[in-house]
Amino acid sequence: MAEPLPALVKNSLEVAWNYLDGLGEISDPQNTAEFLLRSIQSQILKGEKRTLMLSNRAIAAYQRRPQLVS
C-alpha cells in the first residue's frame, strides 16, 4: 500500500532535514525547509513516491545549490 501523500512529504522532509542537521549544514532553517519542500514536491509531481529517493535527491540538490557569500 502506498504511503499517504502528507505522510510521504513529512517523512521525506524529516529524513533530509535530520541528515543535513546532523552534518551541521543548516544555517538558515526557514530557507532550508522551503528548499527541501520545493524539491520534494517537484519530485512527487514527476511521479516519485519513494521516501528515501525523495529525501536523497533533495539533499543532493541542497548540497549543489549555489552558496551566497556574505
N, C-alpha and C positions, 0 to 999 in steps of 0.2 A: 504494500500500500504506500502510495506517495505521501510525503510529509506535507501537511497543510502549508499554504503559501506564507502566512505570517510566521509560522514556526521556522520555515526554511530560511527566511530573511533574517530572523532573530538569531538563529543558530549559526548561520554563516558569518554574520557580523560579529558575533561573540567570539568565534574561533579566530577570525582575523584580528580583532581588537586585542585579545589576550596574547596572541603571538607578538604583535608589534609592541605592545606594552611591556612584555617580558624582555624584549630587546632594547627597551628604552628609546624607541623611535617616535614616540608620540609627544610632540612639543606643543601642538595646538589641538586639544581634544575635539573641539567643535568642527574644525575643518577636516580633521582625520575621519570623524564619524560620517560627515557628509560625503567625503570622497569614497570611503568604503561602501556606503549605502548606494551611491550612484553606480559604482562598479558592479555591485551585486545585482541591482535592479536591471541594469543593462544586460547582464548575462542571462538573467531569468527571462527577459523579453526575447532573447535569442533562443530560448529553449533549454538552457542548462537547469537541471534540477538536483544536482548532487552537491550536498553541503560542503564537503571538503574541496571540491573543484571550484565552487564559487568563492570560498574563502581564500584558497591558494592563489587564484587569479587576481583577486582584489589585493592581496598582499603584494604580489609581484608588480601590479600596476602602481601601487602606492610607493613601492621602493624605486620604481623607474621614473616617477614624476620629477619634473624639474624642481630643484631646490631654490628657494628665494634666499639670496644672500643679503643680510642686513648690516 
